[in-house]
């Protein structure tokens, strides 16, 4: 079983069968229980009802009450693989690289060098596999379950929402931009755990390899993180304002579509076009500022490893002669540290986006609902539910110009009938 999971051997029979004959649903393996919608949606409804009971009025959180319980099991499984990948990337690989370079000296036996090279290759393979599997479990399975659960709650709420409680088009914004849009970014959230492990392990190995000279590069990369924090806070405000403006644009567009006959008859096309253009301009203004903040954070993180490596090598070369078994591991380490110093600022943006989307979904799910329908009063056997007096019941004529009427017209006194 383990070997089949490692090499995806379970897909081989399906691929061979599909090569010669068209595949049918019976040929494909059944979806695992954790990916089926029926138990997931029932679990989401039960979790949200429990959260409404637990939290104070208007304070229920879909993030802690639904999203985390739904994705918790899968995320804990992937955490083990992601931690392993981070340690192999930041600790095992630089140390094995330094040992392999030192084993190239003439006085070292060839067998030792070959063993170190094989261990380095196995480390790279295991690192890639654990990272891929961990990213899949959290970035695909867990995020998909969480989005599906919230979408089910929003869809049910839309059918029970009291008229006038929510803004026009809020459901489309929640499902399209908040859920699906944020899910695309949330797929990179597993990198946060890899970044944290790589940061701790990489710093330890860096100071062992380069000494205090490595602190210069760390200082350069730390400064990028400090710069990113205020940008992340500001982008949160811009994202919330952008989503609010998007609801206004959607509401104006739906108003045009719902009353298109009146708009055309009264000649209001230009006025409505100007209205939608102004609302869209406000939305794009916030979107532009939000995207600019995100791109600045990402670009600073990408440039910092190169500058940090250069700074460390300059300081180290001014104090001691540079050697291959020191410089090459330093380059590898800063490339490993590139992940945390890029992903930590980027993860801040992702966490902010998830918080904003979850807060908006929580607020929508707690809007007032329609009152329950009045119960039908019980009746005894033979008593009529509906009574007609001086009533006219008629049916329209049959379509197609038939001469005879398709209905009947009746007039009379008191009458009753069971319904």
Secondary structure, DSSP 8 states (H G I E B T S, - for coil): -HHHHHHTTHHHHHHHHHHHS---GGGS----GGG-HHHHHHHHHHHHHHHHHHS-TT---HIIIIIHHHHHHHHHHHHHHHHHHHHIIIIIHHHHHHHHHHTTSTTS-HHHHHHHHHHHHHHHHHHHHHHHHHHHIIIIIIHHHHHHHHHHHHHHHHHHB-TTSS-TTHHHHIIIIIIIIHHHHHTTTTHHHHHHHHHHHHHHHHHHHHGGGHHHHHHHHHHHHHHHHHHHHHHHHHHHHHHHHHHHHHHHHHHHHHTHHHHHHHT-HHHHHHHHHHHHHHHHHHHHHHHHHHHHHHHHHHHHHHHHHHHHHHHHHHHS---HHHHHHHHHHHHHHHHHHHHHHHHHHHHHHHHHHHHHHHHHHTS-B-----------TT--SEEESS--B-----TTT-SS-SS--B--SSEEE--
